[in-house]
Amino acid sequence: MTAAAPEGSTGTTPGEAPGEAPGEAPGEAPGVAPALDTLLAELAEGERRWAATSLADRGALLTRVHATVSAEAENWVRVASRIKLLPDDSPLVGEEWLSGPYALLTSLDALARTLRAIASGHGPLDGAKFGRAPGGRVTVPVLPLTVRDRLLMNGFSAEVWMPPRVDADTVRRRAGLGALHPERTTGIGLVLGAGNITSIAPLDVLYELVAHNRVVVLKLNPVMGDLEPVYRRALAPLVDHGVLRIVTGGGDVGGRLAHHPDVAHVHITGSLATHDVVAFGPGEEGRARKAAGTPLLGKPMTSELGGVSPVIVVPGTWSAADLRYQAEHIATQRLHNSGHNCIASQVVVVSGDWPQREAFLGHLRDALRTAPARPAWYPGSADRLADAARSHPGAEWQGPEGSRLLIEFGGDDSAAEVGTTEYFAPVLGVLTLPGAGAEFLDRAVEHANRDLFGTLGANIVIDPVTSKRLGGALDRAVAELRYGTVAVNAWTALGFLTATAPWGAFPGHTVADAQSGVGVVHNALLIDAPERTVVRGPFRPFPRSVVGGEPALFPKPPWFVTARSAALTGRRLTRLAQRPSWARMPAVFAAAFRA
């Protein structure tokens, strides 16, 4: 159902803010309210159907969705590339394969496996070998889990860290969430979809259905309006089963749905500003309600809201190749998707006592300058770049036609908005702090926790020799970082792409103080109340990884903005996810090693 013609985005957030609600919102198209009432009545019937759908049948339904997503993958990427102004022959199209249909296909597969396990009387974590982390934490391995994982992601790993003092038996027993009692449905959930990464909205739909037993009305962001027919075909089995409805439109539609009495829960991916409009209302009245802690929205709300993500560069003795590679790595973390990512790294933390600091920053400037040209396609990006330049005198314009901004600042520079404002544009800050080794790492962690906005993801880059020398200090630093995903020698976006890893802000936020959000998504093993995901990767790509003592056979990652074969690798990985086959593996490796 198309509830209303799309309105323009505000251009300031990755989500669009629903407007006045409830009641007839200004500018609301005639007939919107009755149409939405009808749609919600259909979902109420769908909820009854979902309660009666066994776990085995739910798993089979997800398998059918896997088939329809597979059939739509090519068109999905074509439309997404058009939205993002990417030429069909650009290697950057690989981003759309990996963060679009590939991410959804792997999640469907993982969730279906979990449902089949529970249906057969097993738990999703049966057989898992738990570990330990600082602070008495239990850890759960989530990557690699299969032989295919070990081959495709050789050298990378991910584990879930549980909160302190939660024992392994409790973790194992509670895994399964809503799938443990599928008959206990929890009403209709509204998903306010993201406007940047094309798999986010359908992934959020899946989590509502499986983890929370909620049927879903998905409200698309206007920026993604052209994907509506693609989503409709890709998710057709869910629509036909009566458990999903998809609507388009502007803030009036989102606002009316959020405040509709038949909607039990709201989930949003966007910015804190958008979240607060939904929760507290717009304008001065909304800000007053937030200050008083009295939300206008009288129902539960979860969210993923982004923030200012750091990458902490621990000083060591690096080769020229190491300096170039890690500069490209960090440039990727900022420039992927033209910088329009909630998880984009925005502040690089380096040591002023590192003898290689200037050499590294020289390579970082080169990486920003020479990375492939691309349009800043998300509405308002140019304005945000200009705002960042005005707020930071001395900022350096980098890249084609000055399309990227580099800002250097010190730890005592409280006026540096680059540390407190998520620009959602190609803006990268460089923060210099004193110290070396564990002293520097501890200082960087303290600054990130205290002074940078948000808690979604943090990255650490450290060479193997320095890592070994620091010993347990590195794990203690990871434990101290108050972020939902922490990546060591990897980008936290790999946590987003790992279907079995929970994705969300560090726990403890509330609607009144949401920061980077409340709750998690993805989490295909349905782990209850995780604290964080920890991702690890090799410091160097193959073959330098092996020469340097790391048993990792992974080449330059296909998500690097400088990977020449990214589009081919993304396409072939998606084909492998569509129909897993050992015969398709060599083609993936052949493409990946051409990066």
Disulfide bonds with the S-S distance in Angstrom:
none
